[in-house]
Amino acid sequence: MAQRLTFWDLFQASLKLRAGRRPRTLMEIAQYVQRMLRTQPSWKHTLVSEIDAMDCVRVIESSFRTASMQRKARLLLHAIFALGVKLGACCSNPLDLVSYISEREKPIRALRIDEVRRLLDAAQQKEHLACAPAVGVMLWAGLRPTEVTRLRWSDLHMDERVIHLKPQHAKTGTVRQVRIHDVLCSWLQRTAPYRSLQTKLVPRGWERRWRELRRGAGFRTWTPDVLRHTFASYHVKYFRNLSELQLEMGHSSAKMLLTRYLGMDHVTAEGAAEFWGYEKTEKGPSFPFAAANFPFPTTDS
């Protein structure tokens, strides 16, 4: 027997299924739906079976002006109505008849090797040193800025040479293990030889300190995921292994790597060798401690 569910009932049911997602993700979903309900308040009490494709088009295009937001709204509604089909509240998904043309992906530039040098030089200055571990993880492990802010030192398994991202860490809400390459291992041991396992990877006041580090390195503009793009581009140039990179980046396929992430215009073989061999050629500043004198990382005393 078909269920008589209103759109609001179905939306609430879909939220329960997403209960394990990050609060920020759930908030964004709720904001999209609330915006559509402001455009079409009657939907809150309308049976799902009475909403057709044209209704969805009108709500989407009246609620959102940009193509990217309309695409996201369409995907969100599709998932909600898919649950309706599964529960027997509607016979078919009206969003199957609605599509929005994807924008052509714009090429994303990786940092040139001289820009990488500038960033790493700045990170090793005394006033910015607390940010150095996080910079290294974004650059040589390809983690997203938001993922890095959620990590604790206990998530870096130095014995296994992997960073363990839990569902609450990752953007996609899935478990991921990212390799700690030799260059990153050496960087972490040199810039942060002593850390409590339960402390965060990023220092207090991270956002402000990260902006100051970038300004100190001479960057006046900044793309949030540029270090992730840089990691991907130099990884391909040096290791030439898309399958391995796909696992490192946490993608379900290599398609996104080929269409979006690889900004190879300024990436040379010589630069890639320097990128992955940085710790072999760079001594960095003199620190008042030696990595060999402290365990890394350490447990709380």
N, C-alpha and C positions, 0 to 999 in steps of 0.2 A: 504494500500500500504506500502510495506517495506521501511524503511528509509535506505539511503545509508550513513552510518556513518563510519568514519575512527576510528581506535583505539584511536587516540589523541582526536578526537571529543567526543568520549564516555567517556574517562577519564575526560575531562573537565566537562562534564555533571554530572559525579559522584561526582566530587569535589563540584559542586554547591549544590547537595543534602546534602553534609556533611558540609555545611557552618556554622552550629551551633556548630561543634566540636571545641575542643581547638586548637589553632594555632600549638602547638607542635605535635598533632596528624596528622593534615593536612600536616605538614612539613615532617613527617615520611612517610606518604603515597606517597607524591610527590617524595621523595628520592628513594623509592622502584621502582616506575614507571620509573624515570629517569635512574636508574641503568639498568633496563631491556631494555630501549630504546638505551642505549649505546651499549648493546650487540646486539640488533637487531634494528638498526636505521630505517629500512624500515617500521616497524610497525606503525610509526607515520603517514604514509600516506596510510596504508593498510586498506581496508574495513574490518570491524569486521566480516562480513559474510565469509571472505576468510581465517580466522585464525582457525585452527583446534587444536585438543588436542595435537598432536605431536609437533606442533609449540610451544605451551605453555610449554610443558615439556622441550624442548630444550632451550628456553629462561630462564626458571626458573633455570635449572641446570647449565647453563653457567654463569648466573649472580650471583648465591649465592652458597656458598660452604657448609655452615652448614645446618643441617637438620631443625633446628628451623627457620632459615631465609627462607628456601624453603617452609616450611609449611605456614609461614606468607605471602609469595609471592603468594602461591596458593590461600589462603583465599582472598587476595586483588583482584587478577584477577577474582576469582569467583564472587565477588560482582560487579565488573565492567561489566562482561559479563551478569550477571543476569539483570542488567539495560538494556543491549543491547537486551535481549530477551523481556523485558517489552516494550521497545520502538519499537520493530519490526525490529531491525537492524540485528538480527540473529535468526535462527529458534530454536537453542538450545544452552545450555551453555557448551562449550568444556571442562570446568573444572570439569563437572560432571563425566567425564571419567578419571580424574586425582586425585590420592590420595597419601598422604605421611603418612607413619606409625608414629604415635605419640610415642615419647620417653616415657619410663616408668618413672613415676613421682618419683623423689627422696624424701625420707622422710625429712621433715623440723623440726628441733629441736626448741622447745620453750626454753626460758631462765629458768634455775633452779631458785628456790625461793631465794637462796642465791645470785644469780646474779641479780635478781630483787631488792633485798635489797641494793646491792652495787650501782646499778644505781640510785635508789631513794635517797640514802645517798649523793651521789655526786651531784645530782640535787638540793639538799637543801643547798649546800655550797654557801657562799656569791657570789663567782665569777661565779657560774653557775645558780643562782636562776632565772635569766631572762628566762632561757630555761625550767624551771620546768613545767609551764602550758602545753607547747607543748608535753613534755615527758609524762605527765599524760594523755593527750588526745590520744596519740598513744598507750599507755599501757592499759588504762582502757576503751577506746572506739573503739580501733582497727582501727583507721584511718591510711591510708597510709601516708608516709612522705611527698609526694608531695601534698596530700590533706590538710595536716595540714598547710603547708606554704601558702595556699591560703585563709585560714580562717581569719576573723576579729572577734573581741569579740562580735560584734552584731549578729554573726551567732550562738552564744551559748545562747540559750533561757533558762535561769536558772529557770524562773517561771514554764515552762513546762517540765524542765529537759530533753531537747533534743538539739542535735547539728544539725542544718539545713545545709545540703550540697546542694548547688545549682548545676546545670548542669556543670558550669565552674569550680567547685571545684572537682567533682568526676572523677575518671579515666574513668568510663563508660559513662560519659556525661549525667547521669540521676539524678533526684532529690532523695535525701536519707535523712532520719531522723534517727539519732543514739541516743540511750538512754544515758543520763548522770546518771550513777549509783551513789549511795550514796558516795562511796569511792572517785570517781572522783570529785563530787561536793565539798566534804570537802577539798580535795587536792587543788582545784582551789581557794577556799575561803581562804585557809591558805597561799598558796604561791603567790597569786596575788589578794589581797583584793581590790585593786583599779586599774581599767583599763578603758580607754576611749573606748566607743563602736566602734569607727571608726579606732582604731589602730589594727595592725596585731597581731595575736596570738604569732607569733614567733618574737624574737628581731632582730634588725639589725645585719648583720654579722652572721646569723643563721648557715650556713653550717660550718663555722670555729668554732663557739662556741659549736655546737653540737659535732664536732669531739673532741674538748678539753674536754668536759664533759665525753665522753665515755673513753677517755684516763685516765681521772682522776678517773674513776670508775674501771680501770684496764683492759679494753677491748682493745686488740691489733688488733683483727679482728672483723668485723661486717657485718651481713647480713642486707641489707636495710629494709626488711619487718619483721624482727624478732620480733618486738614488736606487730605487727598485728598477727603473728602466736602465740605469747605468750598469747595475749588476747583471741584468739579462743580456745586454748587448756585449759586454766584455766576456761574459761566460760563453756565449756562442762563438765569439771570435777566437777565444783561446782553446776551449774544450771541444767545440764543434759537435755538441751532443744535445739535440733538442729534447730527446726523451728524458734525459737526466734533468735538464733545466725545467721541463714541465713539472716534474715531481718537486723540485726545489721551490717553484713558484706556487705550487698548489692548484694548478689548473687541471680541469678534467680532460682537456685536449690541447694540442699544440697550436690550434687555429688562432687563438688570441695572441700568442707569441709572434706569429708570422704577420698578423694584421695590425698589431698595435704596439707591442712592447719593444721591438727591436729598432732602436735609433742608431743605425750603423754609419751615418755620414762621417762622423769624426773619430770613429774607432778603427785604429790601425793594429796590425799584428804586433808591432813594436810597443804600442801603448798598452795592449792587452797583456803582454809579457811583463811590463812594468807594474800594471794593476795587480796581477796575481802574485808578483814577486816583490811587492813593496817592502815587506818586512825583511827581505834578504839584502835590500840595498839601502834602506833608510834606518838610521840609528835613532833618530828623534832626539829630543832634548835630554839632558842629564837629570835623572830622577833621584830623589833622596832615599831610594830604596831599591832593592833588587828583587826581581820576581822569585828567585830561588829561595829567598828568605821567608816567604809566606806561602801557605797553601792557597790554591785558587780553585774555585771559591772556597770559603771556609764556613763551617757551621757556627751558629751563635754560641758564644762562650757563656 
